[in-house]
Amino acid sequence: MEWNEGKEHQAAPRRKRRFSLAAYGWLAASLMLLFVLSACSSSQTVFHTGSSGEESISTARVPWDYRIVEGTVGDLIGGDMTVLPDNELLPNDGNYATGDKIWTLQFMDAELTTDENQRNNIRLSSWQTIKSYKDEKSAQADLTNLKVIVKTDVELVGVYATTHKNETRRFAVIELPTGNRIKQPIDEKRYTAMEKEKTVDVVLEEVHDFADYDLAYAKFRGWAE
């Protein structure tokens, strides 16, 4: 009995090793199949067009606008102050007293999503108060530097016309320095003038970021004559 028990104990590990090797082989084959299926399916994405392969959609946060708002200093809380009528809490950097008239600079940014055709979807933030001033003139001086009007030439992607119920509408598509494309309605005279042009002169408003002046977003403001 002792000899048989010892023989049974020796045989069991050999059966276990044979089972493990078979399992490893089966696992390797499964992983190989999974890899092949993954490679085949990876070419399809939510942006897949069916013929041009993968496309990408980019999202960026850009400075969008500024404004100056008149307010009144409310309660003083330590080194901060509330600003009426919205009761916003700001640092009391100007050593204001309760009841003082002040002007504040408010900022709005935007989440800009650009698709593979350079079309934009814009989501605006709420207004955020970022700085206070003792007089409106000082606030306007900062605003002038943050929103700059420039005249420049941009790429003219093309012009086109559509007709519906005997009414013709004409459009020009331009590409801004930021890389996004916009469509603007134009009259027949401008349509004829632009039809064979590659670039066109425009008026842009560059909105600069308050914390990082080199970061700016260009907004179309009209055609430069």
C-alpha positions in Angstrom: 0.0 0.0 0.0 2.8 2.4 0.8 4.5 1.6 -2.5 1.2 2.2 -4.5 0.5 5.5 -2.7 4.0 6.7 -3.6 3.5 5.8 -7.2 0.2 7.6 -7.3 1.8 10.7 -5.9 4.5 10.6 -8.6 2.0 10.2 -11.4 -0.2 13.2 -10.4 2.4 15.9 -11.2 3.0 14.5 -14.7 -0.7 14.7 -15.5 -0.8 18.2 -14.2 2.1 19.3 -16.5 0.4 17.7 -19.6 -2.7 19.7 -18.8 -0.8 23.0 -18.3 1.0 22.7 -21.6 -2.3 22.1 -23.4 -3.9 25.1 -21.7 -1.0 27.3 -22.6 -1.3 26.3 -26.3 -5.0 27.0 -26.2 -4.5 30.4 -24.5 -1.8 31.4 -27.1 -4.1 30.5 -30.0 -6.9 32.5 -28.4 -4.7 35.5 -27.9 -3.5 35.3 -31.5 -7.2 35.2 -32.7 -8.0 38.2 -30.5 -5.1 40.1 -31.9 -6.2 39.5 -35.5 -9.8 40.5 -34.7 -8.6 43.7 -33.0 -6.4 44.6 -36.0 -9.3 44.2 -38.3 -11.7 46.3 -36.2 -9.2 49.0 -35.3 -9.6 50.7 -38.7 -13.2 51.6 -37.8 -13.8 54.6 -35.5 -16.7 56.9 -34.7 -15.2 59.3 -37.2 -14.8 56.7 -40.0 -16.1 57.8 -43.4 -16.0 54.5 -45.1 -13.5 55.5 -47.8 -11.0 58.0 -46.5 -9.9 56.2 -43.3 -9.7 57.7 -39.9 -10.6 61.4 -39.4 -9.9 63.5 -36.3 -11.8 66.1 -34.4 -9.8 68.6 -32.3 -11.0 70.6 -29.3 -9.4 73.7 -27.9 -10.2 76.3 -25.3 -9.7 79.8 -26.7 -10.1 83.4 -25.4 -13.5 84.7 -26.7 -14.4 88.1 -25.4 -14.0 90.8 -22.7 -16.3 93.5 -21.3 -16.1 96.3 -18.7 -18.8 96.4 -16.0 -19.5 99.2 -13.5 -20.1 98.0 -9.9 -20.1 99.0 -6.3 -18.0 97.7 -3.4 -20.1 95.8 -0.9 -18.8 94.0 2.2 -15.1 93.8 3.0 -14.1 90.3 4.0 -10.5 90.1 5.2 -8.4 91.0 2.1 -11.4 90.5 -0.2 -14.5 92.4 -1.2 -17.9 91.7 -2.6 -18.9 93.6 -5.8 -22.5 94.5 -6.2 -25.0 93.9 -7.8 -23.9 90.3 -8.4 -22.2 90.0 -5.0 -19.0 88.6 -6.6 -16.0 88.0 -4.3 -12.7 89.6 -5.5 -9.4 90.5 -4.0 -9.4 94.1 -2.6 -6.2 95.0 -4.5 -7.2 98.7 -4.8 -7.8 99.1 -1.0 -11.4 100.1 -1.7 -14.0 101.0 0.9 -17.6 99.9 1.1 -19.7 102.0 -1.3 -16.9 102.9 -3.7 -17.7 102.9 -7.4 -15.4 100.6 -9.4 -15.1 99.0 -12.8 -14.3 95.4 -13.4 -12.9 93.5 -16.4 -14.9 90.3 -17.2 -13.6 87.5 -19.4 -15.3 84.8 -21.5 -13.6 81.9 -23.1 -14.9 79.2 -25.5 -14.6 75.5 -26.1 -14.0 75.3 -29.9 -14.5 71.9 -31.6 -13.2 71.7 -35.2 -14.2 68.7 -37.3 -12.3 67.2 -40.3 -13.9 69.8 -42.6 -12.8 72.7 -40.5 -16.3 73.4 -39.3 -16.6 74.8 -35.8 -18.9 74.1 -32.9 -18.6 76.8 -30.2 -19.6 76.4 -26.5 -19.2 79.7 -24.5 -18.4 79.9 -20.9 -20.1 82.3 -18.4 -18.6 85.7 -17.7 -15.7 85.6 -15.2 -14.6 88.8 -13.3 -10.8 88.9 -13.3 -9.7 92.4 -12.3 -11.0 95.7 -10.7 -10.2 99.3 -11.5 -10.7 102.6 -9.8 -11.7 104.4 -13.0 -13.2 103.4 -16.4 -10.2 104.9 -18.3 -7.8 102.4 -16.8 -10.2 99.5 -17.6 -10.5 100.7 -21.2 -6.7 100.8 -21.6 -6.4 97.1 -20.7 -9.4 96.2 -22.9 -7.8 98.0 -25.9 -4.7 95.8 -25.5 -6.7 92.6 -25.1 -9.0 93.1 -28.1 -7.0 94.2 -31.1 -8.4 95.1 -34.5 -6.1 94.2 -37.5 -6.3 94.2 -41.2 -4.7 91.2 -43.0 -5.1 88.9 -46.0 -6.4 85.4 -45.5 -6.8 82.4 -47.8 -10.0 82.4 -49.9 -11.2 78.8 -50.0 -13.8 79.7 -52.6 -17.1 81.3 -53.4 -20.4 79.7 -54.4 -24.0 80.5 -55.1 -27.3 78.8 -54.3 -30.7 79.4 -55.8 -34.1 78.6 -54.2 -37.5 79.8 -55.5 -35.8 82.2 -57.9 -33.7 83.8 -55.1 -29.9 83.5 -55.3 -27.7 83.7 -52.3 -23.9 84.0 -52.6 -21.2 83.0 -50.0 -17.5 83.2 -49.5 -15.5 80.6 -47.5 -12.3 81.9 -45.9 -9.7 80.2 -43.7 -8.6 82.3 -40.7 -5.1 82.3 -39.2 -6.4 80.0 -36.5 -6.9 77.3 -39.2 -10.7 77.2 -39.0 -12.9 78.0 -41.9 -16.0 80.3 -41.9 -18.7 81.1 -44.4 -19.8 84.7 -45.0 -22.7 86.0 -47.2 -21.6 88.3 -50.0 -23.3 90.4 -52.7 -23.1 89.8 -56.4 -20.4 92.5 -56.9 -18.1 90.9 -54.3 -18.9 87.5 -55.6 -17.6 88.5 -59.1 -14.5 90.2 -57.7 -13.6 87.2 -55.5 -14.4 84.4 -58.0 -10.8 84.0 -59.3 -8.9 85.2 -56.2 -6.7 83.1 -53.9 -6.6 85.5 -51.0 -8.8 88.3 -49.7 -8.3 91.2 -47.3 -10.3 91.1 -44.1 -10.7 92.8 -40.7 -10.0 90.6 -37.7 -10.4 91.0 -34.0 -7.6 89.3 -32.1 -8.8 88.4 -28.6 -5.8 87.7 -26.4 -5.7 85.7 -23.2 -5.3 87.8 -20.1 -2.9 85.4 -18.4 -0.9 84.5 -21.5 -0.9 87.3 -24.1 0.7 85.1 -26.8 -2.4 82.9 -26.8 -5.0 84.6 -29.1 -8.0 83.8 -31.2 -8.9 85.7 -34.4 -12.6 86.5 -35.1 -13.9 87.8 -38.4 -15.1 91.4 -38.3 -15.6 92.3 -41.9 -14.1 92.8 -45.4 -11.2 95.3 -45.7 -12.0 97.7 -48.5 
